[in-house]
Amino acid sequence: MQTITCDVCRKKVEDPFTNRTLFYYAQYSVCEACKDNLENQMKTTVRGKEPFSYDWYGKLVGDSLSKSVSRGR
């Protein structure tokens, strides 16, 4: 049995299943609930971006995750 801790909310994820219950963004391990919150947070920002750039999106996600990890949310 493997247990990994979410870097954002610090909850333990037991028996993680990659891309279903645990997600990896760069150096961060993120649980499903935190991933959903991240996607909801990004949705309004991404919809208004013309033209879309994956480099910009990757930087935006990384910055948002690093802020969340430092705040613990």
N, C-alpha and C positions, 0 to 999 in steps of 0.2 A: 504494500500500500504506500503510495507516494502522496505527500502533502506539499503544496506550494502556496505561498502567501502572495496575495494581490499587492502590488506595489502602491496602488492608489489608496484603497480602503483598509488595507492590512488584514482582510479576512482570509482565513485558510480555505483553500480549495482542495478537498480530498479526492484522490483518484482523478486528477485532471485529464481531460480529453481535449487535445489540441484542436482549436477552431470550433469547439462546441461549448466547453465550460471554461477554457483558459485561452487567452489570446496574447500574442507576443508582438510588441511594437518596439523596435530597436532593442534597448536594454531593459525594457519594462515588461513585466508579466501582469496581465490585466484580467480580472474576472469578467464574467458575462454581464453583470449589472453595471459595472464601470464602463465596459465597452459600449453598452446601450446609451449610457449618459453621455459619453464622448461623441457618439454618432449624432445624438439629438442636439448637442451643443454645436457641432460642426455644420449641421444641415442648413441653417439659415445663412451662415457665412458663405458656404460653398455655392448655394443657389444664386447668390448675387455676383459671383465672380465670372467675368467675361474677359478674355478667353480663359478657359480652365487650364491649369498647369499642374502636372503631378509633382513637380519639384516644390511648388508653392504649397500644395496640399500636404505633402510629407513634412515640410517645415512647420506648417500650422498644427498638425497633429502632434509632432514632437514637442513644440513649445507648450501646447495645451496640456500634454501629459506631464511634462516636467513641472509646470505650475501646480497641477493637481497633486502630484507626488509630494511636492514641498509643503502644500497645505494639508495633505492627508485626506483629500476628498475625492 
